[in-house]
Amino acid sequence: MSAAPVPEVLRAPLVVEFPFTRSLGPVQSAFLTGLRERVVLGVRTGDGRVMVPPVEYDPVTAEELRELVEVAPTGTVTTWAWNDHPRPQQPLDTPFAWALVRLDGADTALLHALDAPGPDAVTTGMRVRVRWAEERTGAITDIACFEPYEDQGEDQGEDGGRRAGRGEDGGRRRPVAASAPAPAPHDGAFTDPVTGIVARARLDYTYSPGRAQTAYLDALAEHRTVGERCPSCHKVYVPPRGACPTCGVATTEQVEVGPAGTVTTFCIVNIKAKNLDIEVPYVYAHIALDGADLALHGRIGGIPYDQVRMGLRVEPVWTEGGRHPDHYRPTGEPDAPYDTYKELL
């Protein structure tokens, strides 16, 4: 007797993407507006350090910081890593180095791309300068990248080497070009300042739901809902995960649940989501399908939003070709008693 064929486990590309909108305070506003104007600003802390990129609060004392200074567009690589396969939307489309660059006049390093012909051309301590983007809008991408830069007027020691010297406290002073100006005070005032940014977060990957959820998704394509029963506590989990989260044992026994269920709790959505063609307000609810010991969530339709309630009996509504219920609607049955779903809130 031959064994039953093992169902193919699903795999599919998945993209998680959303825009993140952030308003800027006076420090970040000045920094990004300065980049648009080819000016790099830092902020001075109470102990005299200059931080680039600037922050609004001292990371050590939590003191509010507002003293802006302008630093040079040249600097020194403090550490780096070679990126041999640039990804989409990265600063350069050819291999480059990610580098921490301490700009002249700053005490902290800025992370950005360094354009170099290969990893052999990059060293810790090398001198670099900003390459500005041709079109600047007030974003970190206004710095297109850093590029190698040979100082023409370095402070040379008697032996011809770069002079490091010692500070008043006897510590080593980092080497910089003799011509590099000291940080100059800046009032942070620019015409038409940048007051907010929109950062688009995107994650591309291939998702495999595994054996248990593959069976769950295959059943949904047939307008059925299946879970798995734990052999120890006998609870039925929907959607199944392949193991009981309470007992930690594998689950293999499939159980068909629903299709009707009970609203255990819910929320009213008043903010319209981009690219979602649903008028607000609408209701999303946790729904305990009959026979399940875990509530799943779904949208409630076919009833005014202010009439949705705990204990409401609902059933799925499928669209043609849909792989999951479009929404749930009332069945017309009496509400379920609280004691029947109180453990599923």
VEXTORKOL-707146 format. One record per residue: x, y, z of N, C-alpha, C in turn. Coordinates in steps of 0.001 Angstrom, whole numbers, plus 500000, padded with zeros to 6 digits. Layout:
residues N
XYZXYZXYZ
...
This chain:
residues 345
500872498815500000500000500000500000500902501225500000
500652502114499093501482503316499021500955504363499977
501882505194500479501511506251501418500782507369500687
499906508055501424499178509181500836500153510293500489
499933510960499371500845512039498983500824513177499999
502000513735500226502116514860501157501740516143500427
500784516918500959500393518153500276501592519100500135
501633519788499016502717520733498783502568521934499721
503667522307500368503645523459501258503727524726500416
502863525665500717502789526889499928504007527786500159
504367528518499125505395529544499199504969530671498265
505198531905498703504814533035497860505601534267498266
505879535151497303506526536416497668505575537273498487
506130537989499454505313538847500324506016540179500479
505284541251500302505821542597500456505055543296501569
505775543748502574505200544569503643505706545986503425
504810546917503170505223548274502829504243549270503431
504779550356503984503922551411504500504723552715504589
504052553859504415504737555142504586504689555570506056
505809556063506560505872556541507932506066558052507885
505091558806508367505132560265508344505592560778509699
506628561635509671507172562159510924507298563669510836
506793564371511843507027565804511951508384566020512609
509036567124512269510398567383512735510413568516513757
511222568351514792511471569430515730512477570406515149
512852571438515895513751572460515358515134571941514987
515653570943515712516997570439515429517015569614514157
516107568632514062516073567799512865515642568608511640
514759569572511834514352570436510732515553571203510181
516364571777511069517536572527510630518547571618509940
518720570398510461519691569473509871519310569116508437
518047568712508224517633568284506891517531569466505932
517057570610506432517026571781505559518440572199505187
519370572075506132520760572393505841521330571512504746
521005570220504765521486569336503705520980569798502341
519747570248502311519213570770501050520051571943500538
520593572739501480521397573905501124522900573602501137
523265572315501158524672571870501152525417572361502393
524734572316503512525309572684504806525088571522505757
526139571088506465526005569994507433526043570589508834
524972570376509574524859570910510926524953569792511949
525574570127513070525593569263514236525058570028515428
525016569384516571524554570047517784525593569842518868
525834570880519669526845570815520723526189570423522049
526803569457522725526290569011524019526853569877525142
526360569655526325526809570444527458528286570298527769
528876569127527461530303568932527722531167569289526516
530576569938525499531365570448524383531468569539523185
530937568333523240530987567439522084530032567915521001
530391567648519761529532567984518628529019566686518014
527697566548517957527078565318517478526507565535516076
526941564686515141526444564677513775526147563232513384
524901562887513043523726563744512949523330564302514323
522684565466514343522312566053515630521138565332516266
521099565391517573519973564838518320519378565950519165
518168565753519627517473566803520361517725566742521859
518234565576522325518498565427523749519836564725523938
520588565169524926521890564570525214521692563106525605
522350562160524911522147560741525218522690560343526587
523510561183527201524075560870528514523265561520529632
522984562826529484522322563573530561520834563794530317
520367563528529086518984563786528678518669565277528621
519697566111528667519515567561528575519060567936527162
518129568889527070517676569358525773518806570094525066
518990569814523782520087570398523017519521571289521918
520089572509521812519622573449520794520768574216520135
522025574090520611523141574869520073523660574210518797
523268574758517660523655574199516370524997574771515916
525788573924515256527070574346514687527208573731513302
527959574413512450528225573894511117529572573195511095
529605571987510533530848571234510418531224571117508952
532429570596508708532942570506507343532302569334506597
532279569411505273531790568282504472532864567237504221
534005567364504868535081566378504771535208565652506092
535757564445506068535877563701507303536735562469507158
536681561620508190537529560435508289536677559203508508
536971558133507789536269556868507974536736556230509278
535798555912510156536148555265511425535999553754511348
535068553269510525534923551836510273534038551673509049
534048550475508442533308550301507197533036548831506940
532114548565506019531807547203505568531473547277504087
531992546330503306531796546356501863530467545708501490
529736546355500614528444545865500120528617545484498653
528766544201498403529076543725497051527836543598496178
526647543538496805525406543350496039524381544382496505
524438545592495961523469546625496366522035546176496095
521162546525497008519746546210496866519006547409496276
517809547177495743517025548301495212516823549377496277
516845550612495833516629551784496672517826552129497562
518929551396497463520119551794498212520804552947497490
521708553664498168522246554906497593522928554736496247
523627553623496020524343553407494766523925552075494168
523957551987492839523594550734492176524806549915491778
525994550346492183527222549578492003527787549255493376
528632548211493514529183547870494830529811549084495518
529592549185496828530086550326497592530320549882499032
530859550785499833531083550499501259530079551278502093
529525550603503097528836551329504156529914551806505117
529928553090505413531010553638506235530459554558507310
531106554523508469530880555522509500531925556607509295
531467557823509050532356558938508737532228559999509821
533353560333510448533378561413511430533814562672510696
532871563563510480533166564793509760534074565695510598
534892566474509917535804567379510610534997568367511438
535300568407512722534569569248513658533556568486514486
533278567244514110532298566433514837532999565431515741
532282564957516744532813563951517659532099562610517517
531090562552516669530397561301516399530416561053514895
530076559835514494530175559448513084528806559332512444
528771559599511152527566559539510333527656558324509422
526589557518509377526563556336508506526055556715507128
526814556353506096526380556614504724527201555735503780
526856555813502494527555555047501464528850555750501077
529887554950500810531171555450500323531432554840498956
531539555695497941531771555232496574533261554969496394
533620553721496151535018553334495965535070552210494941
536187552080494212536267551063493156536287549632493663
536604549427494929536637548077495481537045548117496934
536915546988497652537242546975499080538702547289499355
539591547016498407541001547323498616541270548822498636
540310549600498138540487551052498101539951551729499348
539405550946500285538810551505501497539644551108502703
539932552062503553540676551783504783540091552613505911
540180552104507109539834552904508273540862554024508394
540387555233508575541264556388508665541402557156507366
540850556629506261540964557344504988540121558612505029
540545559589504246539853560868504181538802560825503075
537624561366503362536516561367502416535813562718502464
534967562968501468534164564187501449532775563868500910
531839564763501200530465564596500753530383564802499248
529643563922498574529220564160497195527736564491497259
527408565724496914526029566170497036525175565666495870
523928565381496154522981565009495103522677566227494240
522439565990492954522130567101492062520810567750492438
519810566952492776518524567479493222518372567173494700
518171568215495501518102568052496951516744568537497454
516164567774498356514804568042498814514694568222500322
515802568049501041515742568124502499515615566752503120
516514565852502737516519564477503243517964564008503327
518185562898504048519542562378504174520102561981502812
519224561700501853519675561352500502520192562567499732
520101563767500314520754564921499697522261564739499692
522780563937500627524147563439500524524063562206499648
524492562335498378524404561189497476525262560051497995
526457560379498491527381559409499068528620560171499517
529583559459500066530916560010500303531845559483499213
532937560210498970533936559792497994535320560047498562
536331559250498169537693559463498662538163560885498368
538984561398499300539419562787499192540819562900499761
541717563467498992543091563672499442543245565095499925
543501565250501241543746566589501776545005567177501162
544969568472500906546136569141500342546964569833501404
546387569993502575547132570767503580547143570104504928
547399568818504992547407568122506274548535568628507155
548285568584508440549287568944509430550312567826509485
551510568074508996552538567049508908553540567168510058
553960566056510560554995566039511590556368566193510962
557404566312511799558754566487511286559214565305510459
558634564125510721559037562945509963558201562768508705
557362563757508406556541563685507195555239562962507394
555037562323508551553785561614508798552721562556509298
551477562070509270550382562891509765550525563045511266
550389564281511754550565564537513178549256564276513903
549339563504514950548157563263515760548156564168516975
549327564270517664549415565141518831548667564585520013
548687565350521109547988564951522320547178566129522839
546013565808523345545179566843523933545706567244525292
545060568234525903545490568706527214545410567625528270
544524566622528038544398565558529022545355564413528738
546239564586527742547222563551527453546725562501526498
545424562551526107544891561555525196545292561844523762
545186560831522913545518561017521503544450561865520822
544865562794520009543961563636519254543860563073517850
542645562920517305542483562309516008543081563189514918
543648562605513862544228563397512784543148564038511936
543331565318511614542443566035510718543278566933509837
542678567425508778543382568354507901543593569675508624
544770570274508447545075571532509111544129572627508669
543603572524507445542735573563506902541278573409507328
540951572332508010539564572104508397539133573152509414
538041573885509156537610574934510078537006574340511347
537096575104512427536435574689513657534931574817513466
534135574039514199532686574155514070532235575592514311
531453576123513404531001577503513493529556577553513970
529220578457514881527831578565515333526893578830514157
525700578268514239524707578440513186523343578591513841
522542579536513343521232579768513973520156578807513483
520483577967512492519515576997511999518401577585511172
518517578874510827517455579534510073517686579378508574
516667578887507881516708578751506431515361579184505872
515374579606504616514120579904503927513394578601503607
512096578583503832511271577423503533511823576157504201
511857576131505536512416574969506236511597573705506037
512279572562506103511626571258506040511022570971507413
509725570708507463509057570500508748508591569066508961
508669568226507920508240566837508071508792565987506953
508844564708507176509337563771506174508395562570506102
508413561906504960507691560649504787508715559592504412
508937558633505297509879557539505041509085556293504676
509421555703503544508694554531503075509438553268503507
508824552535504401509403551272504871508918550139503975
509814549276503561509440548172502666510284546949503001
509627545819503074510295544555503344509816543525502333
510730543006501510510413541980500510510983540645500973
510160539625501030510686538307501361509742537226500848
510219536007500872509402534863500468508861534199501726
507545534058501787506894533526502982506409532102502717
506694531214503638506169529854503602505363529628504878
504066529377504762503242529234505961503433527927506708
504145526951506120504328525680506789503174524719506537
503309523506507066502330522456506816500949522820507334
500860523277508585499562523504509213498801524634508527
499463525765508292498758526883507672498526526662506182
499346525837505535499059525490504142497716524770504060
497474523825504961496185523123504981495048524089505291
495309525044506178494302526042506530493946526900505310
494967527361504566494737528198503394494072527416502266
494473526152502095493839525324501069492357525128501370
492023524970502644490616524802503018489834526092502780
490446527247503056489760528515502820489398528667501350
490260528153500450489968528226499015488708527444498676
488331526492499549487107525709499353485980526222500241
486152527436500809485168528053501689484930527225502949
485980526608503431485935525876504685487008526437505616
486811526263506930487796526704507917488198525515508772
489488525201508791489974524075509581491004524552510594
490992523918511743491996524141512768492657522831513112
493473522827514153494121521598514627493923521472516127
493682520216516552493409519930517951494685519481518653
494916520045519834496057519624520642495765518254521260
496686517281521146496441515957521724496521515945523247
497013517040523832497161517080525287496006517825525954
495789519094525587494735519888526227493425519851525442
493468519289524220492301519087523360491680520386522847
492387521503522957491886522749522392492112522763520881
491181523417520162491271523525518706491715524944518367
492851525040517678493423526351517366493180526699515902
492671527923515684492391528453514347492887529914514310
493753530261513377494449529397512439495437528487513161
495713527301512617496653526394513280498091526827513050
498951526501514002500370526838513902501259525606513836
500661524418513936501456523196513904501891522717515262
501638523536516294501991523150517670501069523904518616
500792523315519758499948523950520771500764525011521508
500335526268521535501111527302522208501134527148523723
500184526375524256500129526172525710500933524956526139
500758523834525436501411522582525838502751522373525152
502968523044524028504235522908523321504389521600522581
503276520919522271503349519646521556502824519842520142
503253518972519221502831519072517834501345518759517704
500691519436516766499279519187516480499156518724515038
498417517643514840498234517103513483496779516799513161
495926516655514193494531516307513949493760517531513454
493278517455512222492528518568511661491067518498512092
490505519684512383489105519797512805488466520935512021
487363520653511360486655521726510660485761522454511656
485824523777511626485063524599512567484139525532511782
483222526203512552482318527154511930481255526473511078
480761527127510047481239528427509585480807529609510439
479734529457511245479257530576512060480121530727513301
480000531879513920480780532130515131480177533260515937
480885533636516999480394534634517943481408535768518086
480923537006518024481790538160518270482137538191519758
483427538126520052483846538157521460484217539566521903
484840540329521033485155541728521309485392542397519962
485423543726519927485506544410518639486025545835518830
486386546462517720486768547870517737486147548566516534
485860549847516683485297550664515609486434551469514987
486624551319513674487696551993512954487158553289512357
487787554414512700487331555718512232488324556403511300
489462555759511025490477556342510155490555555505508893
490378556138507756490373555416506479491796555028506116
491992553765505786493305553269505393493519553496503905
494754553840503550495083554062502149494944552750501368
494376552853500174494199551708499263493210550664499789
492418551025500795491393550107501305490023550733501042
489281550114500148488022550693499692486885550322500638
486967550788501867485922550559502865485629551903503524
484379552277503548483996553552504141484028553461505665
484521554488506284484535554550507751483243555219508225
482815554904509459483411553916510364482990552493510002
483869551552510340483533550148510190484094549397511397
483747548112511494484069547342512699484943546144512352
486033545979513114486801544736513094486574544051514443
486419542728514378486063541999515588486879540729515726
487012540270516961487489538919517229486269538008517201
486380536930516418485251536036516190485665534616516572
484959534031517521485197532642517905484281531761517071
484853531075516076484048530186515251483585528992516075
482426528472515759481880527335516504482854526159516431
483242525643517581484159524520517652485608524923517839
485922526229517775487307526703517931487536527201519347
488767527099519793489131527578521131490044528798521060
490045529444519902490834530657519717490073531539518740
489934532834519067489203533744518198490123534280517102
489595534369515891490311535040514809489626536382514549
490244537230513721489635538540513508489100538671512095
488065539483511960487442539724510667486585540976510731
486254541489509561485423542692509485483949542304509575
483158543124510257481723542893510399480987543808509429
480117543236508592479306543994507652477855543588507746
477030544256506939475613543914506914474847544398508117
475420545303508900474778545814510103475421547158510417
474663548158510874475276549430511249476361549218512309
477446550012512190478587549798513077478210549926514546
477214550789514857476868551003516262475917549941516803
475600548920515974474771547815516460475598546544516681
476870546595516353477734545437516630477934545337518139
477950544128518651478025543939520094478680542599520411
479165542462521607479700541187522076478565540164522134
478864538932521679477858537882521674477085537801520376
477280538769519458476567538751518188476965537514517391
475974536809516873476231535615516068476411536036514602
477507535575513974477838536004512615478236534805511763
478213535012510429478617533986509469479453534632508381
480330533871507693481212534464506689480474534775505392
480942535817504704480466536172503375481663536064502437
481536535211501435482641534964500504482396535700499198
483456536201498605483365536789497269483803535744496253
483372535910495014483724534948493972485239534923493764
485802533738493891487244533590493723488058533982494936
487398534447495998488127534865497199488700533685497962
489889533879498545490528532808499310490297532954500804
489529533962501196489181534127502603487888534930502667
487169534876503771485909535625503851486143537124503662
485269537759502881485361539208502710484975539916503998
483932539413504649483504539959505934482550538956506579
482090539279507777481101538449508478479849539293508683
478688538624508604477414539312508768476587538588509821
475590539258510404474759538599511421473975537423510839
473826536370511636473063535197511201471573535350511489
471234536287512374469833536422512792469517535601514021
470478534807514504470256534012515720470293534919516955
469729534444518078469881535189519332471357535296519715
471701536357520446473080536529520900473510535375521791
474779535028521700475316533937522527475470534404523972
475158533566524934475363533926526345476847534184526616
477114535123527510478488535518527819479335534329528274
478750533443529051479520532315529594480051531395528498
479455531434527300479906530527526224481167531037525513
481512532323525734482706532843525046483630533662525942
483357533697527238484139534539528134485601534111528225
485882532838527941487272532380527975488006532655526666
487320533243525688487925533480524377488100534968524091
487979535807525098488152537255524904489590537583524608
